[in-house]
Structure formats: structure tokens, C-alpha cells
């Protein structure tokens, strides 16, 4: 009499797989934790540029931006870095800047931000 045994294959995530997924999630979390503050700062810069575009003169716009930058703790860009032009009696302000985040050893993450007034 011949007996046939069916071998069931194990399915799922093993210890090594679970360890690798955990390491990848931890590394992603560390990078995201460093990127998130730069996104908040970009939003603050955009808001400050919008406020500055509502005034009439270039000098006044730079002062408004400097005040907003002091309140919102903006360090990546200064008022002198703004490109301010007057179009049809209204100020148009453009900005661009970079942030670098050190990851490990020689690895850096460079984030480039740019925008303009509405």
C-alpha cells in the first residue's frame, strides 16, 4: 500500500523577512522625521511670501517677510534672497532655496524648494 503525504509549504513572513522590513521602516522613519520640518518651513515661507506680496513697495515687502520669518523661525531663506518684481501694479515674489540633510557617511539628501506669490 502506497501512502502519499502532502507536504505543506510554510507561507508568511519569516524572522529574517520581519527583521528586514523592520529595518527598512526604521530607516524610512528617520529620514521622514528629518524631512518633515523642512516641509513645515516651506509652508511658512510660502505664507510669508504671500503676506509680503500684499504691500505696495519692494522694501516694505522685504520688511514684512523679515517679520514673518522671525515669527515663524525661518532660517533657510532671507528677505534679500527673494526675487521681487512689480507687474500690473502688484508685487510678484518668487523664491527658491535648497536644504541638505545628512543621512550617513558621505550620503546627503538634497531638497530643492521653490515657489511664488499668488
N, C-alpha and C positions, 0 to 999 in steps of 0.2 A: 504494500500500500504506500502510495506516494503522498506525502503531506506538503502542502505549499504554504509557506509562511510569507506573509506580506510585511515587508519592512516599511515602516512609516518614516518618512523623512521629516526631520525637525524643521519647522518653519518659524520665522520670527527673528528677532534681533538678539544676537549673542552678546556676551560680555564685552568682547573686543569692539563689536559694532557700536554698542551702547557707549563705550568709553570714547570712541572716535566722534560720535555725534555730540557727546557732552563737551569735548574739547573744542569742536567747531562752534558750538553755541556760545561757549565761554569767550572765545576769541572774537566772535561777532559782537557779543555784548560789550566787550571792552572797547572795540572800535566805535560802535554806536554811541556809547557813553561819552566819547571824546568828540564825536561829530555833532551831537545834539545841541550843545551850547553854541556852536558856530551857526547853526540854523536859527536859533533864537536871536543871535546877534544880527543876522541878515534881516530878519523881520523888523528888528528895532531900527536898523539903518534905513530900510525902506519906509518905515513910518516917519522917521526924522526927515528924510528927503521929501516926502510928501508935504509935511508941515512947512519945510523951508521953501517949497515951490509956491506957496500961497501968498508970499510977500511980494513987494514991488521991485526991490533992488538986489543986486548980487551980494553986496556987503551985508545987507540985512539977512539974506538967505543963509549966508555963512554963519552969522551970529546965531540965528535960530537953530541951525544944525548943531553948532557947538554946544548950545544949552541942552538940546535933546540928547546929545552924545554924553554929556556929563551926567544927566539924569539916568539914562539907560545903560551906562557903563560900556560905551562903545569904544574899543581900542584899535580895531583893525583898519579904520579909515578916519581921516581927519577932514575938516572943512576945506582945507587947501587942496585936497585931492579930488574934490567934486568938479565936474565939468558943467558949468552953468552958462546957458545961453538964453537970450530973450527972443521968443518967437511970438509974433502977433500980440505983443503987449503982455505976454505971460511967460514966466520963467520955466524953462525946461532943464531939469537937472539929471545928469547921468553919472553913474559911479561904477567902478569895478575894482575889485581887490582879491587877493589870494590869502588863504590860510593854510599853513602846513602843520600836520600832526605827525609827530614821531611815533612810529609803530614799534620797531625793534631793530637794533643794529643799524645797518645802512638803509633801512626801509622807511620811507616817508609817504604820507598821504597828502596830496595837494588838492585843496578845494578852491575852485575859482567861482567867485560870486560877481554878478553884475546886475544892474537894474537901472530904472529911470523913474522920474516922477510921472504921475498920471496925467 
